[in-house]
Every structure is written in structure tokens, then in C-alpha cells.
Amino acid sequence: MKKVVLFDFFGVIGYELSPVWFRRHFADEIADQTKHRLVNPGDLGAISEDEMFANISAETGVDPKQIRREWLEMVTIDEEMVNFIKKVKKSYPVYLLSNALSAFLREILGKNALWDLFDEVFISAEMHLAKPDPEFFRVCLERIGAKPEEGVMTDDNAKNLEGAREVGIDTILFKDNESFQKEFSKYYNI
């Protein structure tokens, strides 16, 4: 059995924000590419949050502060998942591994009283590494003090899970709570 539990945030615990927002402002066929091009530098900490929102503003004409406000207003937490994690945390340490802007994600965690769900939070912008880069997972495991075979990474993005598997971490592709919990029970006793 496993010893540590690793979760993504957006798309697992909280619903996706930026892909949805970009589809409101760009045609479907370019929304994901545009999101990747404009958001990834912020996720990597290569540019500041303000710079990232300014870059998005330059291409959409939407005020940067308004973009941030809209993203925060879109935050919806999956309460069923939160309750499940609370149950898991009674038996296992739980870690958050998220591609995100630091201040933005920290604000969401604080406003929604989610800090206590996690033993530690790893945010890509603070690490200057992001999923699916295998180094992101290696650094997180090193800081946790766990071996790859001791944890399972849950993410809603199959590409992000490739890096985890490359390091030797088992993975669960999150689709919905029911199938996730069934898959989770193959690795952990709760």
C-alpha cells in the first residue's frame, strides 16, 4: 500500500478556471493554445502575476484586474472531493501539487479554508518548475521525503500525469468522484 497522497488542484479539487475563461474569449480551436502561451510563463514563475494578466489583457482587451476578478468569481470547490480528502488525511499525509500562480492559488486556498487539507502545498510558480516536467515531481518527492512508489498522483490532465509516471509515481486520471474513489481504493485503505 501507498504512504502519501498527491493531488492536483484545478480540475480535481476546484473546477478549471483558465481553460473555461479562454474559451469565452477565443475560438475553441485556438483557446487552449492561447491559454498555454499566455498562462504557462506565469505558472513557471518566469513572469509575475501582474505581467501575466497584462499579457492576457493585451490580447483580449479585458482589464487585467477584471480578468483576475472573473477568475476568482469562477472558483468552485468540489465539496465532495474536499470531504473525501478530509477522510483520507486521517490515515495518510496529503500534498497539493499545482501548476498555478502563487498569490492567486494561496488566496483561493485561504478564502475556502483549504489549507488544513494539505501537509504541504507545492506551487509551480514558486518552484519555477511545472507539470508535466518530471523534475517537478522529483523535487516534490524529495521535499516530502518519499519514494516515487510510495505515492499516487491524481490530476485531471493526462499530459501532466506523464511526468509523474516517468518518475515512477502511480497515477489516477480524474474524471469524476465516483470513478476516482474506486481507483483510489486500489492503492489506499481508508
Salt bridges, closest charged atoms under 4 A:
ASP8 OD1 - LYS131 NZ 2.82
ASP32 OD2 - ARG23 NH2 2.85
GLU49 OE2 - ARG68 NE 2.26
GLU59 OE2 - ARG37 NH1 2.61
GLU107 OE1 - ARG68 NH2 2.96
GLU107 OE2 - LYS111 NZ 2.99
ASP119 OD1 - LYS89 NZ 2.91
GLU126 OE2 - ARG106 NE 2.73
GLU135 OE1 - ARG138 NH1 3.43
GLU150 OE2 - LYS3 NZ 3.46
ASP155 OD2 - LYS131 NZ 2.84
ASP170 OD2 - LYS2 NZ 2.64
GLU183 OE1 - LYS186 NZ 3.10
